[in-house]
Amino acid sequence: MPPKLEMDCPGIKHFPIGICLHRKVYFVPSITLNKTRPVNPDALSLSAVSLCNPLTIVEECQPCIRVNILLNATGLPLLHGVIIQTLEESINRFKSFEIIVKRGPTPETLWKIQYDCLRAKPRQNVHVSLLTVPDYGLRITKTFYQEDRNAKPDFQFTHNPERKEINVFIPQGPDAITRLCYQNRLCDPLPGNKTPKLNAMKNATLKYEYMLPCLCIEVYYDYTDSPRTPKCPFETNDACNGPHYWNVTWSHANNRMEMKFRSYCPLLPSASLCEKYNNTCNIISTVKMETQELLESRNRMVKVFALDRIEKDPHLCFKFTVQNRSHIKCPETRDWDVTEEMQISLVRLVVVSRVPANFSAVICKRNNSKAECDPRASIFNATKVNKAGAGEVHIFTFVRDTGSCFQVWRSDVQLAHKRLICPDYSHKHLGLISLASVLVIFTLVFLLFWIYRRICKVFTAPQWSRTVLLVYSPDSAEYKTLICTFADFLQSILGCEVILDMWDMNTVSQIGMTPWFYQKRELVAQRKGNIIIMWTKKSRTMYDQWRSRKLKSYEWTDPVNLFGAAMSCLMKDFDGEEDHLQDCTVVYFEGLCEKQDIPPSLRNISRFHLFKDLYQLLRKLQDTTCLSPPCLIKAATRYLKRRLVSSEKSKGLQQHVELYRQRLSQQCS
């Protein structure tokens, strides 16, 4: 005989134990000889049930917590009951009660108790503890979230329109499921859209393809029949008024035009025919159109609007209206075109149609105040002329009347747009103006071309060629390479005749450096050329040695020392004869020499800092009397400077200067 159990149902009075529960409560203390493990956390389990009153006409149920105890009493010989303690977290309410078993003749090994039930306020954590009677120091505590089956998640979201994403999160509560849907009669899920789970610790990201007014966010708890209420945040968003909202396609065949309005949203659009003029579209209220509703795949609603006996013309449009939004859809092309031909006393209108049609026309007077054209004569019908390859050709012939306009339309359909043709009666004045404009443009282009050829002729003229003698100090092998590059720059880019000792070593070895220099110096003077002295810091050192007659260094013992021969030849010029200094020029590169490195005796000579003073050096080399207009010389020099800076040889020269500057920096360090 099983031992007798005593229990207490807190908060429930006048109900026997058998109906205290949604389903019958049963205590099953059983005897087993199988020894299990000592008390572990699995001895206490909690679950949600509903507490109902079966005596009422309408069954009323409340959420509560079922307590399941599976306790191994092995090693607990005096165990005769358990204590259940509860703590409701939100209101800090504590309850405690005991379940006592009166002992029978046989001690129990396995206690199995199902207790229905613990009532607690929903949407809060309830802490349940299990203790033994007597107290063996064993305590099991578990926390259970009491759900409200009628509750809906309180969720928030952020929208990222650039990435077409919606980030959903809930501040508290159990796990929930979220998804995007189109609000129709039901909230239809998006094609291929996922339904991720989220909780207070984990957000969910939802992606969408089209942002529509009926795009909604739905969040519900992860249990059966959980109530759900979607949020539709884009109902009043103007960004939804785009091409996907107005998904309209049109077709035209056999004088019948159909417009199909497709949408995922349960929209009820109304459509009307309107005639477009400038930026306004005037509704034609007398036209009634056919409507039909279809349902395509993926639950897309399609509403078809159709009209018969209407021509295809960009001015005959459909105006759709949904709530406070409107959209105008027009055909992009027409089936016929008209041109006018002006003759001496006649005006011919030629209509070319790509579909079989009939046409009419009328002479009218344009009324600018009403933006209309008032008819002045009866209606004319066109004469049909068949021409191969051009479709149908219709011709109207009118007597020429200055200031008159013409309206042309299709007469074989009920709905047609009248096209207004106003010929130009200005006796071809517009053509004369156009011809004069063309002649002026042609003359201007010819003048610019002539100036360009003149400048090119100036650049290539022999008078630009100058004889240049280069003088330099033998700093190093790298510096000699730089001198050769600069000489090639003067010769190939500026067209100068460059005299360089390294290019004439056979003559130098035969007659010696000093006679060679005197000979070239006289040649430069005869040709009114220029002597360019390339100056560096090493040049200043050798110059000071030459002035102090300390000529024992290695550079002065070189038999082909150009610098020493040049100083001996130009010494009198340096001492004050300014007439002979006009054909001498000092050139130094940035980083290889400073102004203070140039001795006072050379400061009366023109000095140029490359590449900063490249423009002044060009003018110095091009200073000749054979170019009469000075402004032409200046313009040509500036143009040549731009060519020099962008040329490959100029870039190569700059690279050599930079490499030599880096070499000097390394030697100094």
Secondary structure in CASP SS format (residue, H / E / C, confidence):
PFRMAT SS
TARGET T0000
AUTHOR 0000-0000-0000
METHOD secondary structure of the structure
MODEL  1
M C 1.00
P C 1.00
P C 1.00
K C 1.00
L E 1.00
E E 1.00
M C 1.00
D C 1.00
C C 1.00
P C 1.00
G C 1.00
I C 1.00
K C 1.00
H C 1.00
F C 1.00
P C 1.00
I H 1.00
G H 1.00
I H 1.00
C C 1.00
L C 1.00
H C 1.00
R C 1.00
K C 1.00
V C 1.00
Y C 1.00
F E 1.00
V C 1.00
P C 1.00
S E 1.00
I C 1.00
T C 1.00
L C 1.00
N C 1.00
K C 1.00
T C 1.00
R C 1.00
P C 1.00
V C 1.00
N C 1.00
P H 1.00
D H 1.00
A H 1.00
L E 1.00
S E 1.00
L E 1.00
S E 1.00
A E 1.00
V E 1.00
S E 1.00
L E 1.00
C E 1.00
N E 1.00
P C 1.00
L C 1.00
T C 1.00
I C 1.00
V C 1.00
E C 1.00
E E 1.00
C E 1.00
Q E 1.00
P E 1.00
C E 1.00
I E 1.00
R E 1.00
V E 1.00
N E 1.00
I E 1.00
L E 1.00
L E 1.00
N E 1.00
A C 1.00
T C 1.00
G C 1.00
L C 1.00
P C 1.00
L C 1.00
L C 1.00
H C 1.00
G E 1.00
V E 1.00
I E 1.00
I E 1.00
Q E 1.00
T E 1.00
L E 1.00
E E 1.00
E C 1.00
S C 1.00
I C 1.00
N C 1.00
R E 1.00
F E 1.00
K E 1.00
S E 1.00
F E 1.00
E E 1.00
I E 1.00
I E 1.00
V E 1.00
K C 1.00
R C 1.00
G C 1.00
P C 1.00
T C 1.00
P C 1.00
E C 1.00
T C 1.00
L E 1.00
W E 1.00
K E 1.00
I E 1.00
Q E 1.00
Y E 1.00
D E 1.00
C E 1.00
L E 1.00
R E 1.00
A C 1.00
K C 1.00
P C 1.00
R C 1.00
Q E 1.00
N E 1.00
V E 1.00
H E 1.00
V E 1.00
S E 1.00
L E 1.00
L E 1.00
T E 1.00
V E 1.00
P C 1.00
D C 1.00
Y C 1.00
G C 1.00
L C 1.00
R E 1.00
I E 1.00
T E 1.00
K E 1.00
T E 1.00
F E 1.00
Y E 1.00
Q E 1.00
E C 1.00
D C 1.00
R C 1.00
N C 1.00
A C 1.00
K C 1.00
P C 1.00
D C 1.00
F C 1.00
Q E 1.00
F E 1.00
T E 1.00
H E 1.00
N E 1.00
P C 1.00
E C 1.00
R C 1.00
K C 1.00
E E 1.00
I E 1.00
N E 1.00
V E 1.00
F E 1.00
I C 1.00
P C 1.00
Q C 1.00
G C 1.00
P C 1.00
D C 1.00
A E 1.00
I E 1.00
T E 1.00
R E 1.00
L E 1.00
C E 1.00
Y E 1.00
Q E 1.00
N C 1.00
R C 1.00
L C 1.00
C E 1.00
D E 1.00
P E 1.00
L C 1.00
P C 1.00
G C 1.00
N C 1.00
K C 1.00
T C 1.00
P C 1.00
K E 1.00
L E 1.00
N E 1.00
A C 1.00
M C 1.00
K E 1.00
N C 1.00
A E 1.00
T E 1.00
L E 1.00
K E 1.00
Y C 1.00
E C 1.00
Y C 1.00
M C 1.00
L C 1.00
P C 1.00
C C 1.00
L E 1.00
C E 1.00
I E 1.00
E E 1.00
V E 1.00
Y E 1.00
Y E 1.00
D C 1.00
Y C 1.00
T C 1.00
D C 1.00
S C 1.00
P C 1.00
R C 1.00
T C 1.00
P C 1.00
K E 1.00
C C 1.00
P C 1.00
F C 1.00
E C 1.00
T C 1.00
N C 1.00
D H 1.00
A H 1.00
C H 1.00
N C 1.00
G C 1.00
P C 1.00
H C 1.00
Y C 1.00
W C 1.00
N E 1.00
V E 1.00
T E 1.00
W E 1.00
S E 1.00
H E 1.00
A E 1.00
N C 1.00
N C 1.00
R E 1.00
M E 1.00
E E 1.00
M E 1.00
K E 1.00
F E 1.00
R E 1.00
S E 1.00
Y C 1.00
C C 1.00
P C 1.00
L C 1.00
L C 1.00
P C 1.00
S E 1.00
A E 1.00
S E 1.00
L E 1.00
C E 1.00
E E 1.00
K E 1.00
Y E 1.00
N C 1.00
N C 1.00
T E 1.00
C E 1.00
N E 1.00
I E 1.00
I C 1.00
S C 1.00
T C 1.00
V C 1.00
K C 1.00
M C 1.00
E E 1.00
T E 1.00
Q E 1.00
E E 1.00
L E 1.00
L E 1.00
E C 1.00
S H 1.00
R H 1.00
N H 1.00
R C 1.00
M E 1.00
V E 1.00
K E 1.00
V E 1.00
F E 1.00
A E 1.00
L E 1.00
D E 1.00
R C 1.00
I E 1.00
E C 1.00
K C 1.00
D C 1.00
P C 1.00
H C 1.00
L E 1.00
C E 1.00
F E 1.00
K E 1.00
F E 1.00
T E 1.00
V E 1.00
Q C 1.00
N C 1.00
R E 1.00
S E 1.00
H E 1.00
I E 1.00
K E 1.00
C C 1.00
P C 1.00
E C 1.00
T C 1.00
R C 1.00
D C 1.00
W E 1.00
D E 1.00
V E 1.00
T E 1.00
E E 1.00
E E 1.00
M E 1.00
Q C 1.00
I C 1.00
S C 1.00
L E 1.00
V E 1.00
R E 1.00
L E 1.00
V E 1.00
V E 1.00
V E 1.00
S E 1.00
R C 1.00
V C 1.00
P C 1.00
A C 1.00
N C 1.00
F E 1.00
S E 1.00
A E 1.00
V E 1.00
I E 1.00
C E 1.00
K E 1.00
R E 1.00
N E 1.00
N C 1.00
S C 1.00
K C 1.00
A C 1.00
E E 1.00
C E 1.00
D E 1.00
P E 1.00
R C 1.00
A C 1.00
S C 1.00
I C 1.00
F E 1.00
N E 1.00
A C 1.00
T E 1.00
K E 1.00
V E 1.00
N E 1.00
K C 1.00
A C 1.00
G C 1.00
A C 1.00
G C 1.00
E E 1.00
V E 1.00
H E 1.00
I E 1.00
F E 1.00
T E 1.00
F E 1.00
V E 1.00
R C 1.00
D C 1.00
T C 1.00
G C 1.00
S C 1.00
C E 1.00
F E 1.00
Q E 1.00
V E 1.00
W E 1.00
R E 1.00
S C 1.00
D C 1.00
V C 1.00
Q C 1.00
L E 1.00
A C 1.00
H C 1.00
K C 1.00
R E 1.00
L E 1.00
I E 1.00
C C 1.00
P C 1.00
D C 1.00
Y C 1.00
S C 1.00
H C 1.00
K C 1.00
H H 1.00
L H 1.00
G H 1.00
L H 1.00
I H 1.00
S H 1.00
L H 1.00
A H 1.00
S H 1.00
V H 1.00
L H 1.00
V H 1.00
I H 1.00
F H 1.00
T H 1.00
L H 1.00
V H 1.00
F H 1.00
L H 1.00
L H 1.00
F H 1.00
W H 1.00
I H 1.00
Y H 1.00
R H 1.00
R H 1.00
I H 1.00
C H 1.00
K H 1.00
V H 1.00
F H 1.00
T H 1.00
A C 1.00
P H 1.00
Q H 1.00
W H 1.00
S C 1.00
R C 1.00
T E 1.00
V E 1.00
L E 1.00
L E 1.00
V E 1.00
Y C 1.00
S C 1.00
P C 1.00
D C 1.00
S C 1.00
A H 1.00
E H 1.00
Y H 1.00
K H 1.00
T H 1.00
L H 1.00
I H 1.00
C H 1.00
T H 1.00
F H 1.00
A H 1.00
D H 1.00
F H 1.00
L H 1.00
Q H 1.00
S H 1.00
I C 1.00
L C 1.00
G C 1.00
C C 1.00
E E 1.00
V E 1.00
I E 1.00
L C 1.00
D H 1.00
M H 1.00
W H 1.00
D C 1.00
M H 1.00
N H 1.00
T H 1.00
V H 1.00
S H 1.00
Q H 1.00
I H 1.00
G C 1.00
M H 1.00
T H 1.00
P H 1.00
W H 1.00
F H 1.00
Y H 1.00
Q H 1.00
K H 1.00
R H 1.00
E H 1.00
L H 1.00
V H 1.00
A H 1.00
Q H 1.00
R C 1.00
K C 1.00
G C 1.00
N E 1.00
I E 1.00
I E 1.00
I E 1.00
M E 1.00
W C 1.00
T C 1.00
K H 1.00
K H 1.00
S H 1.00
R H 1.00
T H 1.00
M H 1.00
Y H 1.00
D H 1.00
Q H 1.00
W H 1.00
R H 1.00
S C 1.00
R C 1.00
K C 1.00
L C 1.00
K C 1.00
S C 1.00
Y C 1.00
E C 1.00
W C 1.00
T C 1.00
D C 1.00
P C 1.00
V C 1.00
N C 1.00
L H 1.00
F H 1.00
G H 1.00
A H 1.00
A H 1.00
M H 1.00
S H 1.00
C H 1.00
L H 1.00
M H 1.00
K H 1.00
D H 1.00
F H 1.00
D C 1.00
G C 1.00
E C 1.00
E H 1.00
D H 1.00
H H 1.00
L H 1.00
Q C 1.00
D C 1.00
C E 1.00
T E 1.00
V E 1.00
V E 1.00
Y E 1.00
F E 1.00
E E 1.00
G C 1.00
L C 1.00
C E 1.00
E C 1.00
K H 1.00
Q H 1.00
D H 1.00
I C 1.00
P C 1.00
P H 1.00
S H 1.00
L H 1.00
R C 1.00
N C 1.00
I C 1.00
S E 1.00
R E 1.00
F E 1.00
H E 1.00
L E 1.00
F C 1.00
K C 1.00
D C 1.00
L H 1.00
Y H 1.00
Q H 1.00
L H 1.00
L H 1.00
R H 1.00
K H 1.00
L H 1.00
Q C 1.00
D C 1.00
T C 1.00
T C 1.00
C C 1.00
L C 1.00
S C 1.00
P C 1.00
P H 1.00
C H 1.00
L H 1.00
I H 1.00
K H 1.00
A H 1.00
A H 1.00
T H 1.00
R H 1.00
Y H 1.00
L H 1.00
K H 1.00
R H 1.00
R H 1.00
L H 1.00
V H 1.00
S H 1.00
S C 1.00
E H 1.00
K H 1.00
S H 1.00
K H 1.00
G H 1.00
L H 1.00
Q H 1.00
Q H 1.00
H H 1.00
V H 1.00
E H 1.00
L H 1.00
Y H 1.00
R H 1.00
Q H 1.00
R H 1.00
L H 1.00
S H 1.00
Q H 1.00
Q H 1.00
C H 1.00
S C 1.00
END
